[in-house]
Amino acid sequence: MTPKPSAPSSARRHRGWRAAGALALAAVLGLAFWGYRSPEMQIHWENLAALCGF
């Protein structure tokens, strides 16, 4: 069987969307973690332990 002529461009387009999605996810997670640098947004371990039932 011979591959379709549109198969390489389709795979390339799929890879491009996957790369764009990974970049967007990294940007969102980076901004979220950067927000935790402010004093009012820092994690307090006693609150986290209380949420877990300890």
C-alpha positions as CSV (number, residue, x, y, z in Angstrom):
1,M,0.0,0.0,0.0
2,T,1.2,3.5,-0.8
3,P,0.6,6.3,1.7
4,K,-1.8,9.1,0.8
5,P,-0.2,12.3,-0.3
6,S,-2.0,14.3,2.4
7,A,-0.8,12.0,5.2
8,P,2.5,13.8,5.9
9,S,0.9,17.2,6.0
10,S,-1.9,15.9,8.3
11,A,0.7,14.4,10.7
12,R,2.7,17.6,10.6
13,R,-0.5,19.6,11.4
14,H,-1.4,17.3,14.3
15,R,2.1,17.6,15.7
16,G,1.8,21.4,15.4
17,W,-1.4,21.5,17.4
18,R,0.1,19.2,20.0
19,A,3.1,21.5,20.4
20,A,0.9,24.5,20.6
21,G,-1.2,22.8,23.3
22,A,1.9,21.8,25.3
23,L,3.2,25.4,25.1
24,A,-0.1,26.8,26.2
25,L,-0.3,24.3,29.1
26,A,3.3,25.2,30.1
27,A,2.4,28.9,30.0
28,V,-0.7,28.5,32.2
29,L,1.1,26.3,34.7
30,G,4.0,28.7,34.8
31,L,1.7,31.7,35.5
32,A,-0.1,29.7,38.2
33,F,3.1,28.8,40.0
34,W,4.3,32.4,39.6
35,G,1.1,33.5,41.4
36,Y,2.1,31.4,44.4
37,R,5.2,33.6,44.9
38,S,3.0,36.4,46.4
39,P,2.6,36.1,50.2
40,E,-1.2,35.9,50.2
41,M,-1.2,33.0,47.8
42,Q,1.5,30.8,49.4
43,I,0.5,27.3,50.5
44,H,0.2,27.0,54.3
45,W,1.0,23.4,55.2
46,E,-1.4,23.4,58.2
47,N,-4.3,24.3,55.9
48,L,-3.3,21.6,53.4
49,A,-3.1,19.1,56.2
50,A,-6.6,20.2,57.4
51,L,-8.0,19.7,53.9
52,C,-6.5,16.2,53.9
53,G,-8.1,15.3,57.3
54,F,-4.9,15.3,59.4
